[in-house]
Amino acid sequence: MTTAEITEDLLTAVKDNIYVTWNEEDESIKKMIAKNMVYLQSKVSAKLTFLPDSLEYGLLLERCRYDWNRALDEFEQNFASELLGFIQHYALQEYIAGDSNGE
């Protein structure tokens, strides 16, 4: 994920979630978003969309909030059940897709 691929809507949503109203740090915030997208993508094999109605979207917003506040060490502990549900959701989708392909 590159910073050029981050939509203005996603940037705005993250900035709203971390209470940033200025634009001077947009590039560093985009880098932070991209880094956290890679983190979430590393948890599942499916291609993530990060659309507002997806599981990964909410996790991305919260992971960016923790990152912005220099508290990433607490993210996995505080969001353990959400991360587990996220991983299980995509694992189940992959399993079902494998079954429907005759595997």
C-alpha positions as CSV (number, residue, x, y, z in Angstrom):
1,M,0.0,0.0,0.0
2,T,1.4,3.4,-1.0
3,T,0.4,6.8,0.3
4,A,-0.9,7.6,-3.2
5,E,-3.5,4.9,-2.9
6,I,-5.1,6.4,0.3
7,T,-8.3,8.1,-0.5
8,E,-9.2,11.5,0.8
9,D,-12.2,10.0,2.6
10,L,-10.0,7.5,4.4
11,L,-7.5,10.3,5.3
12,T,-10.4,12.4,6.6
13,A,-11.9,9.5,8.7
14,V,-8.5,8.8,10.3
15,K,-7.9,12.5,11.0
16,D,-11.4,12.8,12.5
17,N,-10.6,9.8,14.7
18,I,-7.3,11.2,16.0
19,Y,-8.8,14.7,16.3
20,V,-6.4,16.4,13.8
21,T,-8.0,19.4,12.1
22,W,-4.9,20.8,10.3
23,N,-3.4,19.6,7.0
24,E,0.3,20.1,7.6
25,E,0.8,16.5,8.7
26,D,-1.3,14.8,6.0
27,E,1.7,13.1,4.4
28,S,2.9,11.6,7.7
29,I,-0.6,10.5,8.5
30,K,-0.9,8.8,5.1
31,K,2.4,7.0,5.8
32,M,0.9,5.9,9.2
33,I,-2.3,4.7,7.5
34,A,-0.3,2.7,4.9
35,K,1.8,1.1,7.6
36,N,-1.2,0.1,9.5
37,M,-2.9,-1.3,6.4
38,V,0.1,-3.5,5.8
39,Y,-0.2,-4.7,9.5
40,L,-3.8,-5.7,9.1
41,Q,-3.2,-7.2,5.6
42,S,-0.5,-9.4,7.2
43,K,-3.2,-11.0,9.4
44,V,-5.2,-12.5,6.6
45,S,-4.6,-13.9,3.1
46,A,-7.6,-12.2,1.5
47,K,-7.1,-8.9,-0.3
48,L,-8.5,-6.2,2.1
49,T,-10.6,-3.3,0.8
50,F,-10.7,-0.9,3.7
51,L,-14.1,0.3,2.7
52,P,-16.3,2.0,5.4
53,D,-18.5,-1.1,5.8
54,S,-15.7,-3.6,6.1
55,L,-14.3,-5.2,9.2
56,E,-10.8,-3.9,8.5
57,Y,-12.0,-0.3,8.3
58,G,-12.8,0.1,12.0
59,L,-9.7,-1.8,13.0
60,L,-7.6,0.5,10.8
61,L,-9.1,3.6,12.3
62,E,-8.4,2.3,15.9
63,R,-4.9,1.1,15.0
64,C,-4.1,4.5,13.6
65,R,-5.4,6.1,16.8
66,Y,-3.2,4.0,18.9
67,D,-0.2,4.6,16.5
68,W,-0.8,8.4,16.7
69,N,-0.8,8.3,20.5
70,R,2.3,6.1,20.6
71,A,0.5,3.2,22.2
72,L,0.8,0.5,19.6
73,D,2.1,-1.9,22.3
74,E,-1.4,-1.8,23.8
75,F,-3.4,-2.3,20.6
76,E,-3.3,-6.0,20.3
77,Q,-4.2,-6.6,23.9
78,N,-7.1,-4.1,23.9
79,F,-8.5,-5.3,20.5
80,A,-7.7,-9.0,20.9
81,S,-11.3,-10.1,20.5
82,E,-11.9,-7.8,17.5
83,L,-8.7,-9.0,15.8
84,L,-9.6,-12.7,16.4
85,G,-13.0,-12.1,14.9
86,F,-11.5,-10.4,12.0
87,I,-9.0,-13.2,11.3
88,Q,-11.7,-15.9,11.8
89,H,-14.1,-14.1,9.4
90,Y,-11.6,-14.2,6.6
91,A,-10.4,-17.7,7.4
92,L,-14.0,-18.9,7.2
93,Q,-14.6,-17.1,3.9
94,E,-11.4,-18.7,2.5
95,Y,-12.5,-22.2,3.8
96,I,-16.0,-21.8,2.2
97,A,-14.5,-20.6,-1.1
98,G,-12.2,-23.7,-1.0
99,D,-15.2,-26.0,-0.4
100,S,-17.2,-24.5,-3.3
101,N,-14.2,-25.0,-5.6
102,G,-14.4,-28.8,-5.0
103,E,-11.4,-28.9,-2.7
